[in-house]
Amino acid sequence: MKFTLVPKTIGRMVCFATIWLSFTSFCSAQGYHQLTNDDFRGNIGNISMGVIANTNCTIDFKYVAHQQNGYYRLDFDIRLVLNNNKSWIDRRRVTSAEMLNQILKHEQGHYTVAFMEQQELIRTVSRTVFHEDYQSEARRIFNRIDAKYKQLNLDYDAATRHMLNREQQQSWDAYFEKQLEFMPPG
């Protein structure tokens, strides 16, 4: 995953298969998306590493600060965007509908990791009281949570061997299902 820090826009996340709503904050976000074959419209990327698909997501983390009574209220806009034109499947190597379904299921896991990160960002900033150094505070929150999910994405691919280990893939699928089922509201 790669992030770029810019003022008032904390980061952009790229996830790929090789890859503050309290009294101080307001957040907006959208819902979970189930991937389909149509979500993969990009040009085929680096296939020399045996990669058959790539899911490209961006987390836009933006805010506007308002000073109030010795602290800052930050209105956040944390969006998860599936970048269809950067996501791809090497359809020449897909030999059956079952294989395509397995690829989509694995790629769904990468999307789910990005969604989990977005949701944790929303929950965390909604519970945070920001002070004069709100820019640094927001950046630290983003970087800490990003590192956690970057590692989760790496662990997912390593354990499943990019979906080739079916037993591990099923285990991760069950993990993601439970995470989504019991995810606290943003």
KAKAPE-V247077 format. One record per residue. N is the residue number from 0. D_CENTER is the distance of its C-alpha to the mean C-alpha in Angstrom with 2 decimals. Layout:
((N:D_CENTER) (N:D_CENTER))
//
This chain:
((0:8.98) (1:11.04) (2:11.37) (3:14.48) (4:16.19) (5:18.55) (6:20.69) (7:19.37) (8:16.00) (9:14.36) (10:11.65) (11:9.74) (12:6.82) (13:7.64) (14:6.39) (15:9.59) (16:11.87) (17:14.40) (18:11.28) (19:17.76) (20:19.72) (21:22.83) (22:26.06) (23:24.49) (24:21.33) (25:20.11) (26:16.56) (27:15.53) (28:12.55) (29:12.53) (30:12.35) (31:10.69) (32:11.48) (33:13.41) (34:13.40) (35:16.90) (36:18.86) (37:19.13) (38:15.45) (39:16.33) (40:18.76) (41:18.32) (42:20.96) (43:20.90) (44:19.74) (45:20.94) (46:22.64) (47:24.98) (48:22.73) (49:22.96) (50:19.48) (51:19.81) (52:16.44) (53:13.39) (54:10.18) (55:9.08) (56:6.27) (57:6.89) (58:6.37) (59:10.11) (60:11.57) (61:15.24) (62:18.20) (63:21.94) (64:24.19) (65:27.43) (66:29.99) (67:31.62) (68:34.22) (69:33.20) (70:29.44) (71:26.76) (72:24.93) (73:21.60) (74:20.35) (75:16.58) (76:14.66) (77:10.90) (78:9.54) (79:6.57) (80:8.54) (81:9.03) (82:11.49) (83:14.22) (84:16.64) (85:14.68) (86:13.60) (87:16.67) (88:18.69) (89:22.03) (90:24.05) (91:27.24) (92:26.27) (93:25.36) (94:28.62) (95:28.21) (96:26.43) (97:25.64) (98:24.00) (99:21.86) (100:20.84) (101:19.95) (102:17.85) (103:15.99) (104:15.59) (105:14.20) (106:11.74) (107:10.77) (108:9.89) (109:7.32) (110:5.88) (111:6.63) (112:5.08) (113:1.38) (114:4.55) (115:6.39) (116:5.26) (117:6.03) (118:8.97) (119:10.18) (120:10.32) (121:12.31) (122:14.48) (123:15.23) (124:16.28) (125:18.21) (126:20.29) (127:20.97) (128:24.26) (129:24.10) (130:27.21) (131:28.65) (132:26.14) (133:23.20) (134:21.60) (135:21.66) (136:20.59) (137:17.49) (138:16.67) (139:17.34) (140:15.07) (141:12.11) (142:13.20) (143:13.88) (144:10.65) (145:8.79) (146:11.51) (147:11.12) (148:7.66) (149:8.86) (150:11.88) (151:10.55) (152:9.19) (153:12.69) (154:14.45) (155:13.19) (156:14.56) (157:17.58) (158:18.55) (159:18.29) (160:19.65) (161:17.27) (162:18.48) (163:22.11) (164:22.65) (165:22.93) (166:23.72) (167:20.63) (168:18.50) (169:20.22) (170:19.67) (171:15.88) (172:16.00) (173:18.09) (174:15.87) (175:12.84) (176:15.50) (177:16.87) (178:13.71) (179:13.24) (180:17.02) (181:17.49) (182:14.58) (183:16.51) (184:16.59) (185:14.76))
//
